[in-house]
Amino acid sequence: MPADPDLTLPLAQPITLTRGPGSHLVTLMDVAILIGNLEPFRQARPVWDRVAEMILIAAETGRPDELVGGFVDVVWSERKAAPKIGT
């Protein structure tokens, strides 16, 4: 039986969003909470399904470093606003 995904893993680089609540993302759980707190009409967008899939893959493989670039590419290309990565 596979182990539970580890959502406490830190991201390779913190992600600081330019606006909104939960604007500093440090762990996979932070990204998951961000998605969970979105308004239903935003959460229903397919892009968030892709990000959720990426979170689970990173948590299961123990490789959250792969999430940062993918998250930025997927989410912010849709929103047409770039987050500031790093601290």
Z-matrix of the N, CA and C atoms (Angstrom, degrees):
N
C 1 1.456
C 2 1.535 1 108.62
N 3 1.342 2 117.25 1 128.63
C 4 1.458 3 119.81 2 -178.42
C 5 1.527 4 111.59 3 -67.17
N 6 1.322 5 114.50 4 151.20
C 7 1.462 6 119.78 5 178.24
C 8 1.526 7 110.23 6 -71.87
N 9 1.334 8 115.21 7 157.16
C 10 1.459 9 119.77 8 176.80
C 11 1.525 10 109.66 9 -66.07
N 12 1.335 11 117.51 10 144.94
C 13 1.463 12 119.87 11 177.09
C 14 1.534 13 110.72 12 -60.51
N 15 1.317 14 117.21 13 140.92
C 16 1.462 15 121.94 14 -179.57
C 17 1.522 16 109.88 15 -97.33
N 18 1.326 17 116.05 16 94.80
C 19 1.462 18 121.00 17 -178.44
C 20 1.518 19 112.62 18 -80.80
N 21 1.340 20 117.43 19 -1.82
C 22 1.462 21 120.05 20 177.99
C 23 1.524 22 111.89 21 -85.86
N 24 1.315 23 117.59 22 -3.65
C 25 1.462 24 120.47 23 179.72
C 26 1.528 25 110.48 24 -61.65
N 27 1.333 26 116.33 25 136.78
C 28 1.468 27 118.45 26 177.89
C 29 1.524 28 110.82 27 -76.63
N 30 1.307 29 115.72 28 149.96
C 31 1.456 30 120.74 29 172.54
C 32 1.527 31 108.06 30 -69.85
N 33 1.311 32 117.05 31 154.91
C 34 1.462 33 120.51 32 178.39
C 35 1.522 34 110.42 33 -60.70
N 36 1.315 35 116.13 34 -36.21
C 37 1.467 36 122.96 35 175.53
C 38 1.507 37 107.66 36 -137.71
N 39 1.334 38 118.58 37 135.07
C 40 1.469 39 119.10 38 173.98
C 41 1.525 40 110.07 39 -60.33
N 42 1.304 41 115.82 40 149.53
C 43 1.458 42 121.48 41 177.72
C 44 1.525 43 106.92 42 -112.81
N 45 1.320 44 116.33 43 123.32
C 46 1.455 45 121.27 44 176.75
C 47 1.513 46 107.93 45 -109.40
N 48 1.321 47 115.81 46 114.50
C 49 1.456 48 120.79 47 179.77
C 50 1.517 49 108.96 48 -79.56
N 51 1.303 50 116.59 49 154.45
C 52 1.455 51 120.34 50 -175.94
C 53 1.522 52 113.30 51 -78.56
N 54 1.327 53 116.93 52 -16.67
C 55 1.472 54 118.97 53 179.75
C 56 1.516 55 109.80 54 -160.52
N 57 1.312 56 115.04 55 166.58
C 58 1.453 57 121.31 56 173.98
C 59 1.512 58 114.01 57 92.85
N 60 1.331 59 115.01 58 165.39
C 61 1.465 60 119.86 59 178.83
C 62 1.522 61 110.75 60 -70.03
N 63 1.293 62 116.10 61 156.52
C 64 1.456 63 120.10 62 179.87
C 65 1.507 64 111.14 63 61.69
N 66 1.331 65 115.77 64 42.97
C 67 1.454 66 119.01 65 -170.75
C 68 1.520 67 114.70 66 -83.29
N 69 1.328 68 118.72 67 -3.04
C 70 1.463 69 120.59 68 177.56
C 71 1.528 70 108.07 69 -119.98
N 72 1.324 71 117.02 70 110.29
C 73 1.457 72 122.99 71 -175.20
C 74 1.521 73 109.04 72 -105.82
N 75 1.348 74 116.01 73 122.38
C 76 1.459 75 120.82 74 -176.21
C 77 1.524 76 111.89 75 -117.49
N 78 1.326 77 117.97 76 -33.05
C 79 1.464 78 122.01 77 -178.09
C 80 1.523 79 110.56 78 -122.00
N 81 1.323 80 115.17 79 168.47
C 82 1.469 81 119.90 80 174.91
C 83 1.522 82 110.50 81 -59.45
N 84 1.340 83 116.30 82 -36.13
C 85 1.468 84 120.23 83 178.97
C 86 1.527 85 110.83 84 -62.84
N 87 1.332 86 117.95 85 -37.85
C 88 1.465 87 120.53 86 177.88
C 89 1.526 88 110.98 87 -58.80
N 90 1.326 89 116.46 88 -42.04
C 91 1.465 90 120.35 89 179.25
C 92 1.528 91 109.90 90 -67.23
N 93 1.338 92 116.74 91 -41.74
C 94 1.466 93 120.46 92 178.77
C 95 1.526 94 110.85 93 -62.58
N 96 1.325 95 117.36 94 -41.00
C 97 1.468 96 121.09 95 178.72
C 98 1.522 97 110.46 96 -65.30
N 99 1.328 98 116.79 97 -40.31
C 100 1.464 99 120.59 98 177.14
C 101 1.529 100 110.24 99 -55.77
N 102 1.319 101 116.69 100 -47.16
C 103 1.466 102 120.64 101 179.50
C 104 1.523 103 110.65 102 -63.27
N 105 1.328 104 116.31 103 -43.64
C 106 1.463 105 120.38 104 -179.72
C 107 1.512 106 113.55 105 -63.35
N 108 1.329 107 117.54 106 -27.16
C 109 1.462 108 121.88 107 -178.07
C 110 1.524 109 113.64 108 -91.03
N 111 1.319 110 117.57 109 -1.45
C 112 1.462 111 119.82 110 178.57
C 113 1.523 112 110.80 111 -68.00
N 114 1.324 113 115.69 112 152.18
C 115 1.456 114 119.56 113 173.24
C 116 1.525 115 108.38 114 -60.96
N 117 1.338 116 118.15 115 147.01
C 118 1.467 117 120.54 116 -176.16
C 119 1.533 118 114.24 117 -53.48
N 120 1.334 119 118.34 118 -38.49
C 121 1.466 120 119.07 119 -178.59
C 122 1.529 121 111.34 120 -68.13
N 123 1.327 122 117.77 121 -31.35
C 124 1.466 123 120.41 122 176.13
C 125 1.529 124 110.61 123 -76.31
N 126 1.319 125 115.90 124 -42.06
C 127 1.460 126 121.29 125 -178.19
C 128 1.527 127 111.11 126 -63.20
N 129 1.313 128 117.72 127 -26.08
C 130 1.466 129 121.91 128 -178.34
C 131 1.522 130 112.89 129 -75.16
N 132 1.322 131 117.82 130 -10.49
C 133 1.469 132 120.07 131 -179.46
C 134 1.525 133 110.55 132 -67.94
N 135 1.316 134 117.28 133 139.72
C 136 1.465 135 121.17 134 -179.02
C 137 1.530 136 114.18 135 -56.93
N 138 1.319 137 116.98 136 -28.55
C 139 1.461 138 119.71 137 -178.75
C 140 1.531 139 111.19 138 -59.22
N 141 1.322 140 117.47 139 -34.59
C 142 1.463 141 120.11 140 -178.48
C 143 1.519 142 111.06 141 -74.18
N 144 1.338 143 117.45 142 -28.34
C 145 1.471 144 119.78 143 172.71
C 146 1.520 145 110.06 144 -62.90
N 147 1.316 146 116.05 145 -40.63
C 148 1.470 147 120.66 146 179.03
C 149 1.529 148 110.96 147 -65.17
N 150 1.319 149 116.76 148 -42.70
C 151 1.461 150 119.94 149 178.76
C 152 1.530 151 110.54 150 -64.44
N 153 1.336 152 117.55 151 -41.72
C 154 1.471 153 120.42 152 177.80
C 155 1.525 154 110.50 153 -60.97
N 156 1.319 155 116.95 154 -40.54
C 157 1.463 156 121.27 155 176.97
C 158 1.532 157 110.26 156 -61.91
N 159 1.321 158 116.44 157 -42.66
C 160 1.461 159 120.74 158 179.39
C 161 1.535 160 111.16 159 -63.78
N 162 1.328 161 117.00 160 -38.58
C 163 1.465 162 120.88 161 177.92
C 164 1.522 163 109.98 162 -61.42
N 165 1.332 164 117.01 163 -46.92
C 166 1.468 165 120.26 164 -179.55
C 167 1.522 166 111.95 165 -63.74
N 168 1.316 167 117.14 166 -41.02
C 169 1.467 168 120.04 167 178.69
C 170 1.526 169 109.92 168 -62.69
N 171 1.326 170 116.56 169 -45.63
C 172 1.467 171 120.33 170 179.80
C 173 1.522 172 110.90 171 -62.90
N 174 1.332 173 117.38 172 -40.35
C 175 1.466 174 121.35 173 -179.48
C 176 1.526 175 111.66 174 -69.08
N 177 1.315 176 117.37 175 -36.64
C 178 1.467 177 121.03 176 -178.94
C 179 1.520 178 112.18 177 -76.10
N 180 1.331 179 116.79 178 -34.29
C 181 1.460 180 120.00 179 -177.76
C 182 1.520 181 112.66 180 -90.57
N 183 1.342 182 116.15 181 -13.83
C 184 1.455 183 119.69 182 -176.29
C 185 1.513 184 112.63 183 74.13
N 186 1.325 185 117.04 184 22.67
C 187 1.473 186 121.98 185 -176.67
C 188 1.536 187 110.98 186 -121.55
N 189 1.325 188 117.84 187 66.68
C 190 1.471 189 118.92 188 179.43
C 191 1.512 190 113.37 189 -68.29
N 192 1.343 191 117.42 190 -14.39
C 193 1.461 192 120.40 191 178.79
C 194 1.521 193 111.78 192 -59.87
N 195 1.323 194 116.73 193 -27.75
C 196 1.459 195 120.49 194 179.68
C 197 1.530 196 112.26 195 -77.09
N 198 1.323 197 116.70 196 -16.80
C 199 1.453 198 120.21 197 -176.91
C 200 1.520 199 112.74 198 -74.24
N 201 1.323 200 117.88 199 -37.57
C 202 1.459 201 120.61 200 -171.95
C 203 1.518 202 111.93 201 -56.69
N 204 1.316 203 117.40 202 -55.28
C 205 1.456 204 120.02 203 -178.82
C 206 1.512 205 112.38 204 -62.26
N 207 1.327 206 116.69 205 -42.47
C 208 1.458 207 120.47 206 179.42
C 209 1.514 208 112.38 207 -64.41
N 210 1.325 209 115.96 208 -41.18
C 211 1.462 210 121.04 209 178.81
C 212 1.521 211 110.19 210 -61.05
N 213 1.307 212 115.66 211 -47.12
C 214 1.466 213 120.07 212 -179.98
C 215 1.516 214 110.44 213 -62.34
N 216 1.318 215 117.21 214 -46.77
C 217 1.461 216 120.88 215 -178.78
C 218 1.520 217 112.06 216 -61.68
N 219 1.329 218 115.77 217 -48.00
C 220 1.464 219 120.28 218 -174.11
C 221 1.518 220 112.22 219 -71.30
N 222 1.311 221 116.78 220 -52.37
C 223 1.462 222 120.15 221 -172.30
C 224 1.515 223 112.53 222 -76.36
N 225 1.295 224 116.32 223 -50.93
C 226 1.453 225 118.42 224 -171.16
C 227 1.519 226 113.20 225 -78.99
N 228 1.312 227 118.44 226 -19.20
C 229 1.459 228 118.00 227 173.21
C 230 1.526 229 108.80 228 -69.68
N 231 1.327 230 116.49 229 -34.22
C 232 1.462 231 119.82 230 177.26
C 233 1.521 232 111.19 231 -70.33
N 234 1.327 233 116.17 232 -41.18
C 235 1.464 234 119.70 233 -177.15
C 236 1.520 235 112.16 234 -81.55
N 237 1.332 236 116.65 235 -11.83
C 238 1.458 237 122.37 236 179.16
C 239 1.525 238 112.14 237 59.17
N 240 1.322 239 114.72 238 37.65
C 241 1.465 240 121.45 239 175.14
C 242 1.507 241 106.55 240 -144.55
N 243 1.291 242 117.27 241 134.68
C 244 1.474 243 120.54 242 -176.18
C 245 1.524 244 110.15 243 -98.55
N 246 1.331 245 116.98 244 132.15
C 247 1.459 246 119.87 245 174.53
C 248 1.521 247 109.65 246 -78.02
N 249 1.306 248 115.51 247 159.49
C 250 1.447 249 121.08 248 173.51
C 251 1.518 250 107.19 249 -91.17
N 252 1.326 251 117.81 250 120.57
C 253 1.441 252 121.26 251 -177.44
C 254 1.515 253 109.55 252 -96.76
N 255 1.330 254 115.29 253 138.24
C 256 1.460 255 120.74 254 -179.50
C 257 1.507 256 110.57 255 101.23
N 258 1.325 257 115.19 256 179.83
C 259 1.464 258 118.85 257 179.48
C 260 1.500 259 110.93 258 -118.11
